[in-house]
Amino acid sequence: MQLSYWEIKSWLTNIDFCIVGSGIVGLNCALQLRELYPKSKIVILEKGMLPQGASTKNAGFACFGSLSEILDDLNAHTEEEVFNLIKRRVEGLKLLRTTIGDKLLNFQQLGGYELFLEADKELLDSCVEQKEYINALLKPIFKDEVFSFKDNIFNFKDINEDYIFNQFEGQIDTGSMMEALLELAQSKGIKILSTVTVEEFSEDNFSVKIKTNQFEFSASKLFIATNGFASQLLNENVKPARAQVLITTPIKNLHIKGTFHLDKGYYYFRNIDNRILLGGGRHLDFEAEETTDFAQNKIIQNQLDALLKTIILPNDTFEVDYRWSGIMGVGHKKEAIVKQLSNHVYCGVRLGGMGVAIGSLVGKELADVTG
């Protein structure tokens, strides 16, 4: 691609900070850099027409983990690690709400419900037994009990009569969130160049040379905020994890309100615009879902369809209106990787499927590393 003198001068010269990825992390990194360095020149490169990955494709859960998820995490993490994970998710959600505002987010704290299939009685019993322990663990964060019991008020089929209710869980409009973040960044003079893929980069003593599919240029510092796509540029412990999502046509008199988790959080659904959005099922085919290919997995889609028809909406008439997938970044630990990689290169990746919760905080911390 041949660029004009004007294009090079205005967009690609004297760049202080270049950020790869215009998702939640990348945009919040740029916003924090603007606060720290008001006169700096900041450019964000985005490989997609819109932010790719998961930022515009997630389910819009303002959550920090269901009870069974937290108990499962305690099998692989220490109590202190799990406490800190949840604390960071809560802090991240607070920062997101402060940055954008609840009105633009369409934030609604309708509560979260964990459901248990009748066949999952053993898992439910374990959660019942451990509920008070987890409430005590989290009380320093929330100053109140997080988890309680509710009856099967939504009349889901083949579901145990006891739900576990989380009073602090909420939901957002993902599209509105990203629109607001993009507009905020641009209003502060942050340049965003779409359909530009970074292919490689190299450093000298003073800058980073960046090669893209469109052009080459240099920046004083480079920030990698590509999460599930991080392995294409970095050698860090993060791998892609595809998430399948679908949404129904509008359903008349939809009575389901809130966010819902099923099977240790591997399935999740919510109400949005008189529709039901349903996602998950990655555990049905873990190996196939370790991909950056935006496509549907037939095994998973069939199971999502079955859940809708037999458990969630057994008495409603509906069709599936849209299907899509998003790419998360996961690893052997759920802690995000935020660090300086070399003299002029930094990364904020591996959000572990909690991008809405921690993305704003990780972006801010990524910028703060420069200090």
C-alpha positions as CSV (number, residue, x, y, z in Angstrom):
1,M,0.0,0.0,0.0
2,Q,1.4,3.4,-1.0
3,L,0.8,6.1,1.4
4,S,0.9,9.8,0.7
5,Y,3.1,12.3,2.4
6,W,0.0,13.6,4.2
7,E,-1.0,10.2,5.5
8,I,2.4,9.4,6.8
9,K,2.9,12.8,8.4
10,S,-0.6,12.9,10.1
11,W,-1.0,9.3,11.2
12,L,2.3,7.5,11.2
13,T,5.0,9.9,12.3
14,N,6.3,10.7,15.8
15,I,4.1,8.2,17.4
16,D,4.6,7.9,21.2
17,F,2.4,5.0,21.9
18,C,1.1,2.3,19.5
19,I,-1.5,-0.1,20.8
20,V,-2.4,-3.3,19.0
21,G,-6.1,-4.1,19.6
22,S,-9.1,-1.8,19.9
23,G,-11.0,-3.9,22.4
24,I,-11.8,-3.1,26.0
25,V,-8.1,-3.4,27.1
26,G,-6.6,-1.5,24.2
27,L,-9.1,1.4,24.5
28,N,-8.7,1.7,28.3
29,C,-4.9,1.5,27.9
30,A,-5.1,4.4,25.4
31,L,-7.4,6.5,27.7
32,Q,-5.1,6.0,30.7
33,L,-2.0,6.9,28.5
34,R,-3.8,10.1,27.6
35,E,-4.3,10.9,31.2
36,L,-0.6,10.2,32.0
37,Y,0.8,11.9,28.9
38,P,-1.7,14.5,27.7
39,K,0.4,15.7,24.8
40,S,1.4,12.3,23.5
41,K,0.5,10.9,20.0
42,I,-1.4,7.6,20.5
43,V,-2.4,5.3,17.6
44,I,-4.5,2.1,18.0
45,L,-4.3,-0.6,15.3
46,E,-7.2,-2.9,14.8
47,K,-7.2,-6.0,12.5
48,G,-11.0,-6.0,12.1
49,M,-13.5,-3.5,10.7
50,L,-14.8,-3.5,14.3
51,P,-12.9,-4.6,17.4
52,Q,-12.3,-8.3,16.9
53,G,-11.8,-11.0,19.6
54,A,-14.5,-10.9,22.3
55,S,-15.0,-7.2,23.1
56,T,-18.0,-6.8,20.7
57,K,-19.0,-10.4,20.8
58,N,-19.4,-11.2,24.5
59,A,-22.6,-12.0,26.2
60,G,-22.7,-8.8,28.3
61,F,-22.5,-10.3,31.7
62,A,-21.3,-7.9,34.5
63,C,-20.3,-10.9,36.6
64,F,-17.4,-12.1,38.7
65,G,-18.1,-15.9,39.0
66,S,-20.9,-18.2,40.0
67,L,-20.6,-20.2,43.2
68,S,-19.7,-23.5,41.5
69,E,-17.1,-21.6,39.4
70,I,-15.5,-20.1,42.5
71,L,-15.4,-23.5,44.1
72,D,-13.9,-25.0,41.0
73,D,-11.2,-22.3,40.9
74,L,-10.3,-23.2,44.5
75,N,-9.2,-26.6,43.1
76,A,-6.5,-24.9,41.0
77,H,-5.8,-21.7,42.9
78,T,-5.1,-20.8,46.5
79,E,-7.8,-19.1,48.6
80,E,-5.8,-15.8,48.4
81,E,-5.5,-16.1,44.6
82,V,-9.3,-16.6,44.2
83,F,-10.0,-13.7,46.6
84,N,-7.8,-11.4,44.6
85,L,-9.3,-12.6,41.3
86,I,-12.8,-11.7,42.4
87,K,-11.6,-8.4,44.0
88,R,-10.0,-7.4,40.6
89,R,-13.2,-8.3,38.7
90,V,-15.3,-6.2,41.1
91,E,-12.8,-3.3,40.8
92,G,-12.8,-3.6,37.0
93,L,-16.6,-3.5,36.8
94,K,-16.6,-0.4,39.0
95,L,-14.0,1.3,36.8
96,L,-16.0,0.4,33.6
97,R,-19.2,1.9,35.1
98,T,-17.3,5.0,36.2
99,T,-15.6,5.4,32.8
100,I,-18.8,5.1,30.7
101,G,-21.7,5.5,33.1
102,D,-24.5,3.1,33.7
103,K,-26.9,4.8,31.3
104,L,-24.6,4.3,28.2
105,L,-23.8,0.8,29.4
106,N,-27.5,0.1,29.9
107,F,-26.3,-1.5,33.1
108,Q,-29.0,-3.4,35.0
109,Q,-28.4,-5.2,38.3
110,L,-31.1,-7.8,38.0
111,G,-29.1,-10.4,39.9
112,G,-27.5,-13.7,38.7
113,Y,-28.9,-17.2,39.1
114,E,-27.0,-20.4,39.1
115,L,-29.1,-23.4,37.9
116,F,-28.6,-27.0,38.5
117,L,-29.9,-29.8,36.3
118,E,-31.8,-32.5,38.2
119,A,-29.0,-34.8,37.3
120,D,-26.5,-32.5,39.0
121,K,-27.7,-33.0,42.5
122,E,-24.2,-33.8,43.8
123,L,-22.8,-30.5,42.4
124,L,-25.8,-28.6,44.0
125,D,-25.2,-30.3,47.4
126,S,-21.5,-29.3,47.3
127,C,-22.5,-25.7,46.6
128,V,-25.1,-25.7,49.4
129,E,-22.4,-27.1,51.8
130,Q,-19.8,-24.5,50.8
131,K,-22.1,-21.4,50.4
132,E,-21.5,-19.9,53.8
133,Y,-17.7,-20.5,53.5
134,I,-17.6,-18.6,50.2
135,N,-19.9,-15.8,51.6
136,A,-17.5,-15.4,54.5
137,L,-14.5,-15.3,52.1
138,L,-16.1,-12.6,49.9
139,K,-17.6,-10.5,52.7
140,P,-14.5,-8.1,52.9
141,I,-15.2,-7.2,49.2
142,F,-19.0,-6.9,49.2
143,K,-19.7,-6.1,52.9
144,D,-22.7,-8.4,52.6
145,E,-23.6,-12.0,51.7
146,V,-23.2,-12.6,48.0
147,F,-25.0,-16.0,47.5
148,S,-28.5,-17.0,48.8
149,F,-31.2,-19.5,47.7
150,K,-34.2,-18.9,45.5
151,D,-37.0,-21.2,44.3
152,N,-37.4,-22.1,40.6
153,I,-39.4,-18.9,40.0
154,F,-38.9,-19.0,36.2
155,N,-40.2,-22.6,35.9
156,F,-37.3,-23.9,33.8
157,K,-37.8,-27.6,33.0
158,D,-35.6,-30.4,34.4
159,I,-33.9,-27.9,36.7
160,N,-33.6,-28.4,40.5
161,E,-36.1,-26.4,42.5
162,D,-33.3,-24.6,44.3
163,Y,-31.4,-21.7,42.5
164,I,-28.3,-20.0,44.0
165,F,-28.9,-16.3,43.7
166,N,-26.2,-13.6,43.4
167,Q,-27.6,-10.2,44.3
168,F,-24.6,-8.3,42.9
169,E,-24.6,-9.6,39.4
170,G,-25.7,-7.4,36.5
171,Q,-25.8,-7.1,32.7
172,I,-24.8,-4.6,30.1
173,D,-25.4,-3.8,26.4
174,T,-22.0,-4.9,24.9
175,G,-22.5,-2.8,21.7
176,S,-23.3,0.4,23.6
177,M,-20.3,-0.2,25.8
178,M,-17.9,-0.5,22.9
179,E,-19.5,2.4,21.0
180,A,-19.1,4.6,24.1
181,L,-15.4,3.6,24.6
182,L,-14.6,4.2,20.9
183,E,-16.2,7.6,20.9
184,L,-14.5,8.5,24.2
185,A,-11.1,7.6,22.8
186,Q,-11.6,9.5,19.6
187,S,-12.8,12.5,21.5
188,K,-9.5,12.6,23.3
189,G,-7.5,12.7,20.0
190,I,-6.6,8.9,20.0
191,K,-6.3,7.7,16.4
192,I,-7.8,4.3,15.6
193,L,-6.8,2.6,12.3
194,S,-9.0,-0.4,11.4
195,T,-8.3,-3.4,9.1
196,V,-4.6,-3.2,9.9
197,T,-2.9,-6.4,11.0
198,V,0.4,-6.3,12.8
199,E,2.6,-9.1,11.3
200,E,5.8,-8.6,13.3
201,F,7.8,-6.0,15.2
202,S,11.5,-5.4,16.1
203,E,13.3,-3.1,18.5
204,D,16.3,-0.8,18.5
205,N,17.6,1.3,21.3
206,F,15.0,4.0,20.9
207,S,11.9,2.6,19.3
208,V,9.9,-0.3,17.9
209,K,9.6,-0.9,14.2
210,I,6.2,-2.3,13.3
211,K,5.3,-4.2,10.1
212,T,1.7,-4.5,9.2
213,N,-0.2,-5.9,6.2
214,Q,-0.6,-2.3,5.0
215,F,2.5,-0.4,5.9
216,E,5.6,-0.1,8.2
217,F,6.3,2.6,10.7
218,S,7.9,3.2,14.1
219,A,6.7,4.1,17.6
220,S,8.4,4.9,20.8
221,K,6.5,2.2,22.7
222,L,4.3,-0.7,21.7
223,F,1.4,-2.3,23.7
224,I,0.0,-5.7,22.8
225,A,-3.7,-6.0,23.8
226,T,-4.9,-8.7,21.6
227,N,-5.9,-11.3,24.3
228,G,-7.0,-14.5,22.5
229,F,-4.8,-13.6,19.5
230,A,-1.7,-12.9,21.6
231,S,0.1,-16.0,20.6
232,Q,0.4,-14.7,17.0
233,L,2.8,-12.0,18.3
234,L,4.0,-13.1,21.7
235,N,5.5,-16.2,23.4
236,E,3.4,-16.1,26.6
237,N,1.1,-18.6,28.3
238,V,-2.1,-17.6,26.6
239,K,-4.1,-19.6,24.1
240,P,-7.3,-18.8,22.2
241,A,-10.7,-20.1,23.4
242,R,-13.6,-19.7,21.1
243,A,-17.1,-19.0,22.7
244,Q,-20.3,-19.8,20.8
245,V,-23.3,-17.5,21.2
246,L,-26.8,-17.3,19.8
247,I,-29.8,-15.1,20.3
248,T,-33.5,-15.7,19.7
249,T,-36.1,-13.6,17.9
250,P,-38.2,-11.4,20.2
251,I,-40.4,-13.4,22.5
252,K,-43.8,-12.0,23.5
253,N,-44.3,-11.5,27.3
254,L,-40.8,-12.9,28.1
255,H,-40.8,-13.4,31.8
256,I,-37.1,-14.3,32.2
257,K,-35.1,-11.4,33.7
258,G,-31.5,-11.7,34.9
259,T,-28.3,-13.5,34.1
260,F,-28.1,-17.3,34.4
261,H,-25.3,-19.8,34.8
262,L,-25.5,-23.6,34.2
263,D,-23.0,-26.4,34.5
264,K,-20.2,-24.6,36.4
265,G,-20.7,-21.5,34.2
266,Y,-19.9,-23.4,30.9
267,Y,-23.4,-22.4,29.8
268,Y,-24.8,-18.9,30.4
269,F,-27.9,-17.1,29.2
270,R,-29.8,-13.8,29.8
271,N,-32.6,-11.6,28.6
272,I,-31.9,-8.7,26.2
273,D,-34.5,-6.8,24.1
274,N,-37.2,-9.4,24.8
275,R,-34.9,-12.1,23.5
276,I,-32.8,-14.8,25.1
277,L,-29.1,-14.8,24.5
278,L,-27.4,-18.1,25.2
279,G,-23.7,-19.0,25.0
280,G,-21.2,-21.6,26.1
281,G,-20.6,-25.3,25.6
282,R,-16.8,-25.0,25.1
283,H,-16.3,-27.9,27.4
284,L,-18.1,-30.2,24.9
285,D,-15.1,-29.9,22.5
286,F,-12.2,-28.2,24.2
287,E,-9.6,-29.1,21.6
288,A,-11.6,-27.8,18.6
289,E,-12.4,-24.6,20.5
290,E,-8.7,-23.7,20.9
291,T,-8.9,-21.7,17.7
292,T,-8.9,-18.1,16.4
293,D,-11.4,-19.1,13.6
294,F,-14.7,-17.3,13.9
295,A,-17.0,-20.1,13.0
296,Q,-19.7,-22.3,14.6
297,N,-19.1,-25.7,16.1
298,K,-22.0,-28.0,15.1
299,I,-21.7,-30.1,18.2
300,I,-22.0,-27.1,20.5
301,Q,-24.6,-25.3,18.4
302,N,-26.9,-28.4,18.5
303,Q,-26.5,-28.6,22.3
304,L,-27.3,-24.9,22.7
305,D,-30.4,-25.4,20.5
306,A,-31.4,-28.3,22.7
307,L,-31.0,-26.3,25.9
308,L,-33.2,-23.6,24.6
309,K,-36.0,-25.9,23.5
310,T,-36.0,-28.4,26.4
311,I,-35.0,-26.4,29.5
312,I,-35.0,-22.6,29.0
313,L,-38.0,-22.0,26.7
314,P,-39.9,-25.3,26.6
315,N,-43.3,-23.5,26.4
316,D,-42.4,-20.6,24.0
317,T,-42.4,-20.3,20.3
318,F,-39.2,-18.8,19.0
319,E,-36.5,-19.0,16.3
320,V,-32.8,-18.4,16.5
321,D,-32.1,-15.0,14.9
322,Y,-28.3,-14.7,15.0
323,R,-25.4,-17.0,15.8
324,W,-21.8,-15.9,16.3
325,S,-18.5,-16.7,18.1
326,G,-15.9,-14.7,19.9
327,I,-12.3,-15.4,20.8
328,M,-11.2,-15.3,24.4
329,G,-7.7,-15.7,25.9
330,V,-7.0,-18.3,28.5
331,G,-4.1,-20.1,30.2
332,H,-3.2,-22.4,33.0
333,K,-3.9,-19.6,35.5
334,K,-6.8,-17.2,35.5
335,E,-4.7,-14.2,36.4
336,A,-4.2,-11.7,33.5
337,I,-0.7,-11.1,32.1
338,V,0.2,-7.5,32.4
339,K,3.9,-6.7,32.1
340,Q,6.8,-5.1,30.3
341,L,8.3,-7.5,27.8
342,S,11.4,-5.6,26.8
343,N,12.6,-2.0,26.7
344,H,9.8,-0.7,24.5
345,V,7.2,-3.5,24.4
346,Y,4.4,-4.3,26.9
347,C,1.4,-6.6,27.0
348,G,-2.0,-7.0,28.7
349,V,-3.5,-10.3,27.7
350,R,-5.1,-13.5,29.1
351,L,-8.4,-12.2,30.5
352,G,-9.7,-15.7,31.1
353,G,-13.2,-15.1,29.8
354,M,-13.8,-12.2,32.2
355,G,-13.1,-9.3,29.7
356,V,-16.1,-7.2,30.7
357,A,-15.2,-7.5,34.3
358,I,-11.4,-6.9,34.2
359,G,-10.8,-5.4,30.8
360,S,-10.9,-1.8,32.0
361,L,-8.6,-2.5,34.9
362,V,-6.1,-4.5,32.8
363,G,-6.0,-1.6,30.3
364,K,-5.3,0.9,33.0
365,E,-2.6,-1.3,34.5
366,L,-1.0,-1.8,31.1
367,A,-0.6,1.9,30.7
368,D,0.6,2.4,34.2
369,V,3.5,-0.1,33.6
370,T,5.2,2.7,31.7
371,G,5.5,4.7,34.9
